[in-house]
Amino acid sequence: MTVIVRALSSRLTWPLLLGYLVVFGPAAVVLLHRLHEATVTVLSLEERYAIHAMRIDTYQLLAWGVGFYLLGRLFPIRRPNAFDIAGAIIVCLVGCFSSAAGLAALSLFLFMTGPRDVRRLAAATVFAALFTQQAIVPIIYDLLIQKMTQLDVVLVGTVVELTIPGATWQSDIISMPSGHAIQVVAGCCSFTNVSLAFLSWVALTKFERPEWHPLDLVVLVAAAGSQILLNTIRIYLMAMSPDMYLYWHMGPGSQIFAAIASAAVVLISAFGARWVSLRATNRPLTVSPA
């Protein structure tokens, strides 16, 4: 044990330890406060809404994992200067009071301390995406949710009219010839899933490589489009009959939809980012034989 302690003490100098604290400390403080907030929120909700909140938190944990991975790639850690130390302390203090404000401060801190370091910029981008998901998206949701929900109604209503004779839609009501009708409310809007697709796209793209490429936008469109398509299918199925409504809205179908939607956005973002990397280097995408 004494030998191990001596070996560690000879390698882990005070400047190096301070460098570790400056790099990982602010992010760790903000994450701990975010976990506390998420736990309080989930415990205060009903089961069905708690599961939805946990799904959002799972996407955020994915981004947090990528963020810490990118911070770990900053080695060798440089010796922190006074500006680094002061910035890290400020981020920790802000993060203790609000995780959203802490994310904004953390992202800005990384941008300012490494404007030419693509690894720091990649980590800052992921934390900025987390801040957007946690603080900006709810504001956009409150301001535009009615208009965005109406877009979903138009999309689903048009498909229903084209595929089911006698089916109609008006305002936010979709009606079947059998007399069954559903009202598409804000909770059915695909915007939430699209915002999660954006977060997953940013995180997994930065996990693949620190630099952006124009083709990354194609992957974003595909990931967001998959969420709109799946949500359209779900609402379409709920409009078919009362039994289908119960199954896909409150029954096992809602969990099936959540699992498929989550898998789709993660797979599209991950494989899309890899595809862009290969296209950027003009290398073919090959599959090794089993």
N, C-alpha and C positions, 0 to 999 in steps of 0.2 A: 504494500500500500504506500509506504514511504517513497519507494522508487517511482511509482505512478504519479504521486503528488509532485515530486521534484521534476519529473519529465514535463508535466503539464505547466508547472510554474515557470519552467525555463522557456516554454513556447508561448504561453499566454501572458504577455506583458501588459502593463497598465494601458499604454496607448492602444494596443490591439483590443483589449477588453472594452475600452471606451468607444472604439470604432464599432464593435458589435452592438453596444447599447444604442449608439446613435442611429445605426441602420435598422435594427429590429425593434428597439424599444418603443418608438412612437406607434408603429403599426400594431404591436402587441397590445398597447394600452387602448387604442381605438377598437380593436377587435374584441377585447374583453368587455368593454362597455356595450358594444353592439350585441354580444351574446346575452348580456344581462337584459337589454331592452327587448330582444326577441323572445326570451324566456317569459318575461312578464306579459308580453302581448299574447303569446300562444296560450298561456294559462288562463287568460281572461276571456278567451273566445269559446264559442260552442264548438263541438267536435268537428263539424263539417268545415267551418271557417278556419279552425285551427289547422286542419290538414292543408288547406290552401295556403295559409300563412307559412307553414313549415316548408311547402314546396318552393315558395319565393325565397325563403331563407336558405334552402339547399342550393339554389343558383348562386346566391351571394357567397355561400361558403366555398363553392367552386372557384369563384373569382378571388376570394381571399387566399385560397390555396395557391393559385397562380401568382398572386401578388407576392406572397412570401417566397415562392420559388424564384421569382425574378429578383427579389432582394438578396436571396442566397447566391445569385450569380454575379454579385457585385465584387466578388473576391478577385484579387487581394484587396482587402478593405484598407482604404487610405487612412492616414492619420487625420482625425477630425480637427478642424480649426474652430475658432471661437464662434463663427457664424453657424457652422454645423451643430455645435452643442446648443447654442441659443435657440436655433430653429427646432431641434428635437424636443427641447424642454417646452417650448410654446405649443407644439403639436400635442404633447402629452397632456398639458393642462387643458387645452381645448377639448381633447378627446375624452377627458374625464367627465365633462359636462354634457357633451352631445356627440354621438358617434357620427352623425351626418356632417356637422361642422368639423369634427376631427378628420374625416375623410377628405374634405375640401382642403384643410390645412396640410394634411399629409401629402396630397397630390401636389399642391403648390410648393411645398418644401422640397420634394424630389425634383420638380422642374427647375427650381432655383439653384439647387446645389449640384446639378449635373446637366447643364443645358446642352452639352456636346456628348454626353454618355448615353448611347442608345439604350443601354440596359436600365438606367435610371428612368429614362423617358418612358420605356415600356411599362415599368412598374407604376409610374405616375399615371399613365393612361388607364391602367386597370383600376386603380383606386379612384380616378375621376369617373370612370364608368359606374363604379359602385356608388359614388356620391350621387350621380345622375339617377340611378335606379331608386335610391333611398329617399332623396330629397326633391328632385326635379320632376320625376314621373308622377308622383301623387298630385302635384300642382297642375300639371298638364291634364291629368285624369279629371280633376274637379272642373277645369275650365272647358274641356272639349268632349267630355264623355258622351253627352247627348248626341252631338254630331257624329262622333265615331261609331256609336251604337247604331245610328240610323244607316250608316254605310253597311254595317253587317246585315241589317234588316233588308236593305235593297238587294244585296248580293244573294242572301238566302231566299228572299221572296221571289226574285227573278228565276232562280233555279227551280223552286217549287212550282211556279206557274208553267215553266217549260216542260217539266217532267211528270206532273200529276194533273190530269184533266179535271177541271172544276175547282182547283185550288186557287186561292186568291191571297193577296196581302194588301193592307192599307195601314198607313202610319207605322206603328210598331207591332201590329197584330198580323199573324200568319194563320190562315184558316184552311181547313181541309173540307172536302165534299161531305165527309161523314159528320161534320159538325164540330169536330175537335179543333181547337184554336189555342195558340200560345202567344204570349206577349214577350217580346225580346227586350229585356231590361239591361241596365248598365252592367250587371254582373256577368252577362253573357258576351260582353264585348271582347273582341280579339286583341284589343290594345294591350292588355296586361301581358298576354303571352308574347306579343311582338316586342314589348320592352324587355322581357326576360330573354328573348332571342338575341336582342342587341347586346345585353350584358354577356351572355354566353359567347357570342361571336367575338367581342373584344377580348375576353379572357383567353379563349382558346387560340385566337390568332396571335396574341402576344406570347402565349406559351410555345407556339410553333417557331416564331421568330420575332425579333424586336422591331423590325422595319415594316412599314405598310407597303402594300402593292395595290395598284389600281384594280386588279382582279378581285381583291378582297371585297369590294362592293358587290360583286356578283354573288359571293357567298352570303353576304348579309341579306340580299334580296331573296335568295333561296331559303334561308332560315326563317325570315319573316313571312314569306309566302307560304311556307309549310304550316305555320301556326294559323294563318288566315284560312287556309284550305281545310285543316283539321277542325277548326272551330265551326266553319260553314257546314261540314258534314255532320257534326254533333247537333247543331241547331236543326238541321234538316231532319235528322232522325227523331229528335224530340217532337217535331211537328207532325209526325206520322200518326200517332195515336196516344191515348192517355197512358197506356202501358209503356210505350217507348219513352214517353216524357219522364215518367217516374224512374225508369231504368237509367237513362242517360243524364238525368238532372240530379237525382239524389241517391240512386242505387249504385251498383258496382260499375255501371257504365261511366260514371264520372271519374272513378279511379283509373279505369282503363284508358279513358281519354287523356288524363293527366300523365300517365306513364308513357303513352305513345307520343304525346306532344313533347315531353321532356326528352325522350330518346331521340326523336327526330331532330330537335334543335341542336343537341349535343353532337350527334353523329354528323350532321351537315356542317356544323361549325368546325369540328375537328378534322374530318376528311377534306372539307373544303379548304381549310388553311394549308393542309399538306399538299393538296392539288395545286394551289397557287404557288407554293414554294417550288414544286417540281416544274411547273410551267415557267417560273422565273429563271430557272437554271437550265431550261430546255431538256429536262430529263423525263423519260417516259414513266408512267405509273405502272409498275409491274407487281404481280402477285406471285409469291414464292409457292412452288408446289408443296402439297402436304406430304 
